[in-house]
Amino acid sequence: MSDFQLYLSLGFKHITDLKGYDHIIFVVALCAIHRLKDWRKVAFLITAFTIGHSITLALATLNIITYSTKLIELLIPITIILTCLINFFHKPSKYTYETEKSSLFRYPVAMLFGLIHGMGFSSYLRSLLGREQSIWQPLLSFNLGLEVGQLLIVVIVLVISSLMLDVFRVKKHDWNLIVSGIVSGIALTLILDAEFWK
């Protein structure tokens, strides 16, 4: 296995690892108001998040920025709860234009939160790099692995949402409240259990 494949695999495993489910539930929260037919909107949303976390993943891995790991571990579940709160106030419209207009602010928010998550990703990546002479290839392949894993999570969430909304006829607003409520509850436990308080 080449170094590229190794770090690609490690990035994929890192974001899909159920032990580190904080990033998974954040992606779930981002997708909570959407279904499969909204894939273009979700693609833009995830791209905004990706741009954010790619920037700080690179900067932190290169030691250009420094931060408190305990603080970032606290901020990540806070971003999850804030995303869920945004979801709670989302009102689906019958008109596409109104839905797009009311959702525009979600993109810069996703990018901003991505900056925080990128620092969380970098802690793991830096522990893997060891004595690597050049970190650019590992950084790129690890980030690509994160994206592949992230897209897999998105597809699974959107398929489940579409089944619940289109097949089982759950109301979109109710489904949003259920998913966002569960995710925010999990995030709250992460906040309360964070090392930051100890």
N, C-alpha and C positions, 0 to 999 in steps of 0.2 A: 504494500500500500504506500503510495506517495505521500509526502508531507501535505500536499494540497488536499488529497482525499481524507487524510487523517483529521485535519482541522475542520474540514467540511462536515465530517461525521460527528466530531466533538461539538460543533456549533448546533447541529441538528438535535443531537441527544440532549444538549444543555437546555434548549427551550422546550423540548417535548418531555423532559424528565418530570414525572409526577411529584417527585420530592421537592422540586423547585417550582411549584405550581403558581407562584405569584405572577409570573409573566404570562402563563396560560390564561389565568382568569382575567388579566387585563385585556388580552385579545378578545376573550369572550365578551367582556363589557363593551368593547368597541363595536362588536358585531350585533349586540343584543337587539337593536332596533331594526335590523335588516333581515332579509331573506335572500335566497339564491338569486332571484331575478335582480337584486340590487347590487350585483357583483361589481359593477363599475364604480359605484359610490364607495363600496368597501375597499376596492383597489386603490382609490385615491387616498382614502383614510389611512390604510396600512402603509402606503408610500410615504405619507407625511410622518407617520410614526417611525418608519425605517430611516428616513433622512435624519430625524432627530437622534435616534440611538446610534446611527452610524458615525455621526459627528463626535459624540462624547466617547463612544467605544474607541475610536482612533485616538482622540486627544488623551484619554486616560491611560490607554495602553502604552502610548509613547511618553507617558509621564509629563505631558505638557500642562495638564491640570491635575490637582490633587484634591482629595475630599475625604470626609469621614465615612467609612464603610457603614458604621452603625446608623449614621444619619440617612444615607441612601437607602438602607434596608427599611427604614421607617417611612421615607418619602414614597417608595414604590407602592405600598398598600394605600397610602393617602391618595396617590394618583388614581388608583382603582376606585376608591370610594367617590372621588370627585367625578370620575367618568360615569359612574352609576347615578349620581345625583343629576348630572346633565341628562342622562337617559330618562330619569323620572319626570323631568319637565318637558320631554319631547312630545309634541302633539302631531301625530301623523295627519297629513292633509289629503284631501281627495285630488288636489291639484299639484302636479309635479313641481311647478315653479315655486310654489309656496314651500313645499318640503325642502327643496334645494336651498332656498333663501334662508330658511330657519336653521338649516344644518351647516351653513358655511363656516361658522365659528368653530365647529368640531375639528376642522383640519389643522388650524394653528395650535389648538389645544393638544391634539394628538402628537404634533411635532414637539411641542414643549415637554410633554410627558415622556416622549421618546428620549429626550436629552437625559432625563433622570434614569430611565431604564438602561441606557447605554453604559452609564457608570456602573450599574449593577452587573451587566454582562462582562465589563472589563476586569472586574475583580477575579472572576473565574478564568478568563483568558490569560491574564498576567501570571496566574499560578501555574498555567500549563506551559508557558513559553520557556521558562528555565533559562538556559544559556544560548538560546537561538541567536545566531549571528544577525539575521535580518528578520524583522517581524512583519514586513509588509505582506508577504505571501500568507503566513498564518492568519494575519488580521483579515485579509480579503476572504480567504476560504472559510474562516470561522464565521464571518458575517454572512456569507452566502448560505452556510449551513443553518444559521439562525433564520434566514428568510425562507428557506425551503420548509423548515419546521413550522414557522409562523403561518405560511400559506396552507399547510396541511390542517392546522388548527382552524383557520378561517373556513376552509371548505367543509370540515366536519360540522362546525357551528351553524353555517348557513344551510346545510342540508337538513340538520335537525330542526332548525327554525322553520324551514319551508314545509317540512312534514307536519309540524305542529300547527302551522297557520293554514296551509292549503289542504291538507288531508284530514287532520283532526279538527279543523275549523276553530281553533283557539283564537280569540280576539287578539289582534296585534298589540294593543295597549296592555292587555292582561299578560301576554307572553313577555313583553318588555319588563313589566313590573316583577314577574316571577324570576326571570333570569337576573335582572339587575339587583333584586332583593337578595337572592342567594349569594351572588358574587360579593355584594357589599358586606354581607354578614361574615363571609370568609375573610375578607380584607380587614374587617374590624378586629377579628381575632388575631390577625397578623400584627396589627398595630399594637394591641394590648400585650402581645407576647414578645415584642421587639426588644433586642438587646440594648437599644438606645435608653430604655428606662432602668436598666440594671447597673 
